[in-house]
Amino acid sequence: VYAKMMIERGFVVGATRLTKRVWQLYVAHVILFVIYIAAIGWVAQRYNDPDIINEFNVAGLVDNPIQTLTNGLLLKFKPLNLDVLPLYIVLMGFFPPVLWMMLRRPDMTMLASLALYFAARQFGWNLPAYPYGTWYFNPFTWQLLFVFGAWFALGGALESRSVIRSKVLLYFGIGYLLFALVMTMAGRFPDYGHMIMPDWLFDAFNPNDKTNLAPYRVLHFVIIAFFVTRFVPKEWKGLEWPVFAPLIKCGQQSLAVFCVGVFLSFVGHFQLMMSSGSFLAQVFVSAAGIAIMTLVAYYISWSKKQDKPLPKPAVAPAPPAEQASKAAE
């Protein structure tokens, strides 16, 4: 959408539309931030559970409320599960010049993104967080997926068609995904992981480096993107199946669904703490959360349609006899 707008109407218009989207994201983050910490504080006070304040990283509000709120507005202070929107805000904020370059020199822009990724990992670049530490999702490394998505959508998929269709990638990708599954399960159950593989291999992938987006995570993402492009054509009729309609609707209302999902994650966590936390309870909480997010997506979609003006009724053509009389006059 933004690329087409920048091509047709110029950089300034495209950049202002992107800036408008950044502002929407920031406002959503602030509203979610306030509601989220208010809910955590209420639960901690209502049920006399001060540990939950530390668990969700909002203890700073008790000791230094003004400074903590200020840093929250500056995206430096982030309670638990509120790391994604600040990352998206920063990446979208710097995206206008990146998109401008991508439309002119896509391969050079992609190479520059790769260079920044490796430099950030090598030199430890990251943004500071409050009250200490750095961002959980390092923008200097996670920008690679952001730029790769733009490059892939704006012609990279066509350039990579021979690679995507090659049997070498098919066999390598399947093997790598199976290897990733084994390593993930080994990290989930470390005692068994150390039994079935050498320590040097286990330690190379565990703990999983999510903050700086480890190269094996990037490779995992790229292989999945290539496989989806290869096996799911754009015109595949299956995408119109009713079973995919809720998923598509949630994607169309992604910001609202994400914000509701973050809040529901806290509600679900609290409910599991108050209940047995059994497998059935987890399934019920997950299913209820998905249902609520889907309902929110459908409601917002319906609400937006109501804001649009109704189409003007078509004027019925005059009967032939009336047309003839008018012509005679």
C-alpha positions in Angstrom: 0.0 0.0 0.0 2.7 2.5 1.0 5.0 1.5 -1.8 2.2 2.1 -4.4 1.3 5.4 -2.8 5.0 6.5 -2.8 5.3 5.5 -6.5 2.1 7.2 -7.6 2.1 10.3 -5.4 5.7 10.8 -4.4 7.9 10.5 -1.4 6.3 13.2 0.7 2.8 11.8 0.5 4.0 8.2 1.1 6.1 9.4 4.1 3.3 11.3 5.7 1.0 8.3 5.4 3.6 6.1 7.0 4.0 8.8 9.8 0.3 8.7 10.3 0.4 5.0 10.8 3.3 5.4 13.3 1.2 7.9 15.2 -1.7 5.4 15.3 0.6 2.7 16.6 2.0 5.0 19.3 -1.4 6.1 20.5 -2.5 2.4 20.6 0.7 1.6 22.6 0.0 4.4 25.1 -3.6 3.4 25.7 -2.6 -0.3 26.0 0.2 0.7 28.4 -2.1 2.6 30.7 -4.8 -0.1 30.7 -2.3 -2.9 31.1 -0.5 -1.4 34.2 -3.8 -0.3 35.7 -5.1 -3.9 35.4 -1.9 -5.4 36.9 -2.0 -2.9 39.8 -5.7 -3.6 40.5 -5.1 -7.3 40.5 -2.1 -7.0 42.8 -4.1 -4.9 45.3 -7.4 -6.7 45.0 -5.8 -10.2 45.6 -2.9 -9.0 47.8 -0.4 -10.4 45.3 2.6 -8.0 45.1 4.7 -10.6 43.3 2.7 -10.1 40.2 4.0 -6.5 40.0 7.6 -7.8 39.7 6.5 -10.6 37.4 5.1 -8.2 34.9 7.9 -5.7 35.3 5.9 -2.8 36.6 7.6 -2.4 40.0 9.1 0.8 38.9 5.7 2.5 39.0 5.6 2.0 42.8 9.0 3.5 43.5 9.3 6.2 40.8 5.9 6.6 39.1 6.7 9.9 37.3 10.0 8.8 35.9 8.7 5.4 35.0 5.7 6.8 33.1 7.9 9.3 31.3 10.2 6.5 30.1 7.1 4.5 29.2 6.0 7.3 26.9 9.6 7.4 25.5 9.3 3.6 24.8 12.2 2.9 27.2 10.1 1.3 29.9 8.1 -1.7 28.8 6.1 -4.1 31.0 6.1 -7.8 30.2 4.6 -8.6 26.8 4.7 -4.9 25.6 7.9 -5.2 23.7 6.5 -5.7 20.2 4.7 -2.4 19.5 7.7 -0.2 20.5 9.8 -2.2 18.0 7.2 -1.8 15.3 6.9 1.9 16.0 10.6 2.5 15.7 11.0 0.4 12.5 8.0 2.1 10.9 9.3 5.5 11.9 12.5 4.9 10.0 10.8 3.1 7.1 10.1 6.1 4.7 13.7 6.6 3.6 14.2 2.8 3.5 11.2 2.4 1.3 12.3 5.2 -1.0 15.7 3.4 -1.4 14.0 0.0 -1.8 11.9 1.3 -4.7 15.1 2.5 -6.5 17.9 0.1 -5.4 16.2 -2.9 -3.7 19.2 -5.2 -3.7 21.5 -2.5 -2.3 19.0 -1.7 0.4 18.8 -5.4 1.3 22.6 -5.6 1.5 22.7 -2.5 3.7 20.2 -4.1 6.0 22.3 -7.2 6.2 25.4 -5.1 7.0 23.6 -3.3 9.8 22.3 -6.7 11.2 25.8 -8.2 11.4 27.4 -5.0 12.7 24.8 -4.7 15.5 25.5 -8.3 16.5 29.3 -7.8 16.3 29.5 -4.6 18.2 26.5 -5.1 20.6 24.4 -2.2 19.3 21.0 -1.9 21.0 18.7 0.8 22.4 18.8 1.4 26.2 15.8 0.4 28.3 14.6 1.7 31.6 15.4 1.2 34.4 18.4 -0.8 33.1 19.4 -3.1 30.3 18.5 -2.9 26.7 15.5 -3.6 24.4 14.3 -7.2 24.4 13.9 -7.0 20.7 16.9 -5.3 19.3 15.7 -2.9 16.5 19.2 -2.9 14.8 18.9 -6.7 14.2 15.1 -7.2 13.9 15.0 -4.6 11.1 16.4 -7.3 8.9 13.1 -9.2 8.8 11.2 -5.9 8.2 13.4 -5.0 5.3 13.4 -8.5 3.9 9.7 -8.5 3.9 9.6 -5.3 1.8 12.3 -6.6 -0.5 10.6 -9.9 -1.0 7.2 -8.2 -1.8 8.7 -5.6 -4.1 10.4 -8.0 -6.5 12.7 -10.2 -4.4 10.4 -13.2 -4.8 10.6 -12.9 -8.6 14.4 -12.6 -8.4 14.6 -15.7 -6.2 12.2 -17.8 -8.3 15.0 -20.1 -9.5 16.2 -20.7 -5.9 12.7 -21.1 -4.6 11.9 -23.7 -7.2 15.2 -25.6 -6.9 15.2 -29.1 -5.4 18.4 -28.2 -3.4 16.4 -25.7 -1.4 13.5 -28.1 -1.0 15.7 -30.8 0.5 17.8 -28.4 2.5 14.7 -26.6 3.8 13.0 -29.8 4.9 16.1 -31.0 6.6 16.7 -27.7 8.4 13.1 -27.5 9.6 13.4 -31.0 11.0 16.6 -30.0 12.7 15.0 -26.9 14.1 12.2 -29.0 15.5 14.7 -31.3 17.2 16.7 -28.4 18.7 13.5 -26.7 19.9 12.4 -29.8 21.7 15.8 -30.3 23.1 15.7 -26.8 24.5 12.2 -27.5 25.9 13.5 -30.7 27.6 17.2 -30.0 28.2 17.8 -33.3 30.1 16.8 -35.3 27.1 18.6 -32.8 24.8 21.9 -33.4 26.5 21.4 -37.2 26.2 20.8 -37.2 22.4 23.4 -34.6 21.2 26.8 -33.3 22.2 27.0 -30.4 24.5 28.7 -28.1 21.9 25.7 -28.6 19.6 23.2 -28.1 22.3 24.9 -25.0 23.6 25.1 -23.4 20.1 21.3 -23.1 19.9 20.3 -22.9 23.6 19.4 -20.5 25.1 17.7 -19.2 21.9 19.0 -15.8 21.1 15.7 -13.9 20.4 17.0 -10.5 21.4 19.6 -10.1 18.7 17.7 -12.4 16.2 20.2 -15.2 15.8 21.1 -16.1 12.2 19.5 -19.5 12.6 16.2 -17.8 13.4 16.6 -15.6 10.2 17.3 -18.7 8.2 14.2 -20.4 9.6 12.0 -17.5 8.6 13.5 -17.3 5.1 13.0 -21.0 4.5 9.3 -20.8 5.6 8.8 -17.7 3.4 10.3 -19.5 0.4 8.2 -22.6 1.0 5.0 -20.6 1.3 5.8 -18.9 -2.0 6.5 -22.2 -3.6 3.6 -24.2 -2.4 0.8 -21.6 -1.9 0.3 -19.6 -5.1 -1.3 -16.2 -4.8 -4.4 -17.2 -6.8 -4.9 -20.5 -4.8 -8.7 -20.9 -4.3 -8.1 -22.5 -0.9 -7.4 -19.0 0.5 -11.1 -18.3 0.0 -12.3 -21.2 2.1 -14.5 -20.2 5.0 -12.2 -21.8 7.5 -9.6 -19.1 6.7 -12.0 -16.2 7.0 -11.5 -15.5 10.7 -7.7 -15.6 10.2 -7.9 -13.1 7.3 -10.2 -10.9 9.3 -7.8 -10.8 12.3 -5.0 -9.9 9.9 -7.0 -7.1 8.5 -7.5 -5.7 12.0 -4.1 -6.7 13.2 -3.5 -3.7 15.5 -6.7 -4.0 17.5 -6.4 -7.8 17.7 -2.8 -7.5 18.9 -3.7 -5.0 21.6 -6.6 -7.1 22.8 -4.4 -10.2 22.7 -1.8 -8.6 24.9 -4.4 -7.7 27.5 -6.0 -11.1 27.3 -2.6 -12.7 27.9 -2.5 -11.1 31.3 -6.1 -12.1 32.0 -5.4 -15.7 30.9 -2.3 -15.9 33.0 -4.1 -14.7 36.0 -7.0 -17.1 35.4 -4.5 -20.0 35.2 -2.9 -18.9 38.4 -6.2 -18.8 40.2 -7.3 -22.2 38.8 -5.7 -25.6 38.6 -3.6 -24.7 35.6 -4.3 -28.1 34.1 -4.1 -28.9 30.4 -7.8 -28.6 29.9 -7.8 -25.2 31.6 -5.0 -24.0 29.3 -6.9 -25.2 26.3 -10.0 -23.4 27.5 -8.2 -20.2 28.1 -6.5 -20.3 24.7 -9.7 -21.1 22.9 -11.6 -18.3 24.7 -8.8 -15.8 23.9 -8.8 -16.7 20.2 -12.6 -16.5 20.1 -12.6 -13.0 21.8 -9.9 -11.7 19.4 -11.8 -13.0 16.4 -15.0 -11.3 17.6 -13.1 -8.1 18.1 -11.8 -8.3 14.5 -15.3 -8.9 13.1 -16.8 -6.1 15.2 -14.2 -3.5 14.1 -14.6 -4.6 10.5 -18.4 -4.2 10.8 -18.1 -0.9 12.6 -15.8 0.6 9.9 -18.4 -0.4 7.2 -21.0 1.6 9.2 -18.9 4.7 9.0 -19.0 4.7 5.2 -21.8 6.6 3.5 -24.5 4.5 2.0 -24.4 4.2 -1.8 -26.9 6.5 -3.5 -29.9 4.6 -4.9 -29.8 4.2 -8.7 -32.3 6.4 -10.6 -34.7 4.1 -12.4 -34.9 4.8 -16.2 -38.1 6.5 -17.4 -40.6 4.2 -19.2 -40.4 4.2 -23.0 -43.7 6.0 -23.4 -42.6 8.8 -21.1 -39.3 9.1 -23.0 -41.2 9.3 -26.3 -43.5 12.0 -25.1 -40.5 14.1 -23.8 -38.8 13.6 -27.2 -41.9 14.8 -29.0 -42.1 17.9 -26.8 
